[in-house]
Amino acid sequence: MSQILGGTSEILLVHHEDCAALGDPADDLRACLIRLRDNHELPHTDVVRGFVYTRGGALREIRPERAEN
């Protein structure tokens, strides 16, 4: 909605360390980032960034591993 109606072109995803629903928030975030980058229905997927909000209140950037072709 944000990209189509609001004109945004970047995606920022934030998970938090204390999420009881996830075993490893960083691993889940990596998977989400890859799915977003590979989504052909989104108009803009060039800038997709992810962060984990730590218990100390900091944001730690998570970068997914890219498969070599």
C-alpha positions in Angstrom: 0.0 0.0 0.0 2.8 2.4 0.9 4.5 2.0 -2.4 1.4 2.0 -4.6 -0.6 4.7 -2.8 2.1 6.6 -0.9 4.9 6.7 -3.4 7.5 5.2 -1.1 10.4 3.4 -2.7 12.3 1.8 0.2 11.4 -1.0 2.6 12.6 -1.1 6.2 11.8 -4.1 8.3 12.4 -4.3 12.1 12.2 -7.4 14.3 12.8 -7.3 18.1 15.1 -9.6 20.0 12.5 -10.6 22.6 10.0 -11.9 20.2 8.5 -15.0 21.7 7.1 -16.1 18.4 10.5 -16.6 16.7 13.3 -18.9 17.6 15.9 -16.6 16.1 14.7 -13.2 15.0 17.8 -12.5 12.9 17.3 -15.7 10.9 13.6 -14.9 10.4 14.4 -11.4 9.3 16.9 -12.7 6.7 14.3 -14.9 5.3 11.7 -12.0 5.2 14.3 -9.7 3.5 14.9 -12.3 0.8 11.2 -12.8 0.2 10.7 -9.1 -0.1 13.6 -8.6 -2.6 12.3 -11.5 -4.7 8.7 -10.2 -4.7 7.7 -9.2 -8.2 4.4 -7.6 -7.1 6.2 -4.8 -5.3 7.2 -1.9 -7.6 10.4 -1.1 -5.7 12.7 -3.7 -4.2 16.1 -2.1 -4.7 16.4 -0.8 -1.2 15.3 -3.4 1.4 16.9 -3.2 4.8 16.3 -5.0 8.0 17.2 -4.4 11.6 16.8 -6.2 14.9 15.9 -4.0 17.9 18.1 -5.2 20.7 17.3 -5.4 24.4 19.6 -2.5 25.0 17.6 -0.3 22.6 20.0 -0.3 19.6 19.2 -1.3 16.1 21.5 -4.0 14.6 21.4 -4.2 10.8 20.9 -7.7 9.4 22.0 -8.4 5.9 20.9 -11.6 4.1 23.4 -13.8 2.4 23.2 -13.7 -1.3 23.5 -16.9 -3.3 26.3 -16.9 -5.8 25.2 -17.5 -9.4 
